[in-house]
Structures are given as structure tokens and as C-alpha cells.
Amino acid sequence: MVNLYARGQKDTRPWGTWEVIDAGDGYCVKKICVTPGNILSLQLHHHRAEHWIIVSGEALVTLGDDKFVKKANESVYIPAETKHRIQNNTQQDMTFIEIQTGENLDESDIVRFEDSYGRI
């Protein structure tokens, strides 16, 4: 089992920020903030599933071929090998908690298909 995340890790991305709240064998919990008008890449992961819980704001979620809106206290489950993305079309920050589970938890397990920031 590989988990390259550690509690307290942080990063700033073109769309906002993420911070690791907790990490252990087979799981990682991140707090992710997406700034107004921004979108994460359309991506999938081979080695992990994710659970997203919207904490504040409103999210436009893409899951496979479906798109839907999620608001505070609503959640989404993303199985491994499923294309997904999250977007903030509002004028306020959108924050969600991401719980990753799997055998290999690492930033290198991101396969990007579309990216507004040239990271493909």
C-alpha cells in the first residue's frame, strides 16, 4: 500500500487550494477550495476512489457522462476509473472535503483528459 500524502501538506493550483487534513493506510482526507469561476481538470484515477462532500458553495460536478449540481451537505462518490471534474460557476468560494481510498494514493495517479490550465 502506498500513500504519499501526509497531514499538513498543502498546494496552490490555478483553480484554488488543497490541504491534507489526515492520511493513513489506504486513505487521505483533503480540504479543497475552488475559487469563483474555476474548474478542475477532467480526470480519472486508476488506483483510488473518491468521496466528495460539499461544505460550502455550489458545485457543478461531472461524473462520467452526467453533469449535476451539488450544494452544501450533499455528496458524490467517484469510483476508480471514472472520469470526473468539479467546477465553481458562482461568485463565492466553493469548499469540499475529498476522501480518497485505495491501494495507491499519490498525485501521479491523475490522468487528465481536459484542462483549462495547460497541464495535459
N, C-alpha and C positions, 0 to 999 in steps of 0.2 A: 504494500500500500504506500503510495506516495502523496504527501501533502506538502507543497512548497509554500503554503501560506502560514503566516504567524500573526497572532494577536497584535494589533497596533500598526500593522503595515497600512500604508496609505498611498494613493496615487491620484494625480490630477490628469484628467483626459480632456479632449476638446469639448466633450459634452457635459462635463461636470467632475465629480469626485467619487472615489470609493475608499472605504476603510474596513479592515478586518476587525470585527468585534470579538470573534472567537474562532478557534480552529483546533481540530484534533484528528484522531484516526478516522478517516472516512467522511469528514465533514468540514465545512468552512461557512461562517456566517459573516456576510458583508452588509454594511450600510452604504447605499448608493444614492447619490443625489444627482438628478438630471436637471440642468438649468433650462430656463424657458426657451422654447423653440428648438431644442436639440434632440438628437436621435442617436441611439447606439447602432452599431453595425448589424446587418442581417447576418446571423452566425449560427453555428451549431457546435456541439461538443461531442467527441467520441466516448469520453470516459466519465462523464458526470451528468447527473440530472440536477435540475434547479427548481426550487420553490420560491416564488416571489410574493411578498406581502406588501401591498401599497400602504404606506404610513401616512403620507400627506400628498395632496395634489391629485392630479388626474393623469392616467397613463393610457396611451394608445398602444396596445400590445398586438404584435404579430406572432402567431403560433401556427406553424405550417402554412396552410393557405388561408387561414382565418385571421380577421382583424376584429378587435373588440376593445371597448373602453373599460378600464378598472379604476375604481376610486378607493379612498382610504378604507381600510378594514376588509378589502377584497383581495383574493389571492389567485395565483396561476401556478400550475405545475407544468414544467417543461421536461419531458423525458429526454434521455440521451439520444443523439442522432436526429433531433427535431430542430428545424430552422426556426429561429425566433429573433425578436428585437423588441425594444421598448422605446417609446417616444413621448416627449413632453410638448404638446401643442399649446400650452397655456402660457400665461404671463407670470406664473409663480413657480418656484422650485417644486419638483416632484421627488419625493423620497420613498425608497422601498428597501425592504430587507430581503436579501438574497441568501438562501440556504442551499449550498452545494453539497451533494452527496455522491460518493463514488470512489473507485479504486485509485484514480489518478487526478489530483486536484492541483492545477498548475495553469498559469496564464498561457502556456504554449498549447493548451488544448482548446484553442479558439480557431475555428475555420470560418473565415469571413467570405461572404458572397457579395455584399454591397456595403459600401462605407462612404459616408459623406465627407470624410476627412483624409482620404487617400491612403488608408492603411491596408489595402489589399495587396 
